[in-house]
């Protein structure tokens, strides 16, 4: 009875801190469910950044100009950095990076379903930047105020760089739309294929989300899935109008009474099929990550051997000083 009472008191004090807007740090007491929720969410975010390098890496060698190639290289490099920040933040919750990698490579851990779709043309690089990174910004800016300090701090830089990625993607789409009719049609085709998966990125409807209510209470999330999705549609529709492109949704229209755009129903059956591993590129993505991990073993071994050698050298140099002391 005493343990239950103590736990209840700690949980109340914890929730009071959350309600006051205080930041939770790694050494602070936290409910086990809070810790596990963050491990799941931050690691999934990290996995998404790393797997998200693959669809774009596919186009680095085929970028149409040197300017486009260097910009795409920079973007992929940014995503690797985002994964590093986020894995580091996850480690503060008491889980090792090797364990996180094992969960990804075995298929146990999830990553964003959007990265299981193929990139069929150069216009897809524009659509991903404009839509996928645009959705990521809307989802991630509130995370700069999430209740767990290491995650919130990591997201500040991530969001700044994602903003660059979104502008880069939109500029690619704008260039294509101001080009030939074939180029504009390429942009339209990319929008047609990426629109609905981008809407699904925000997760299932609030009524079907198993994590939203608790995450909102703990201020892990600041807005619900449906609120974020509506914000994305409201921002993106006028951008499509500027491009002269048609969003592939016959139900999309302005609702004067609500002050928002109404839009059609997402194919949630397709979403869950992709989440469960049956998307167009699920097997390909995991195979690529496992191949990179296996072929990179010698680099990890070499880095570890070098670190051990340097540590031994430092110990040897300080030994006489310690003896003299």
Secondary structure, DSSP 8 states (H G I E B T S, - for coil): -HHHHHHHHHHHHHHHHHHTT--B-TTS---HHHHHHHHHHHHHHHHHHHHHHHHHHTTGGG-SSHHHHHHHHHHHHHHHHHHHHHHHHHHTTT--HHHHHHHHHHT-S---GGGGS---STHHHHHIIIIIHHHHHHHHHGGGG-SBHHHHHHHHHHHHHHHHHHHHHHHHHHHHHTS-HHHHHHHHHHHHHHHHHHHHTT-S-GGG-SSHHHHHHTTS-SS-HHHHHHHHHHHHHHHHHHHT---S-TT-EEETTTTEEE-----HHHHHHIIIIISTTHHHHHHHHHHHHHHTHHHHHHHHHHHHHHHHHHHHHHHHHHHH-
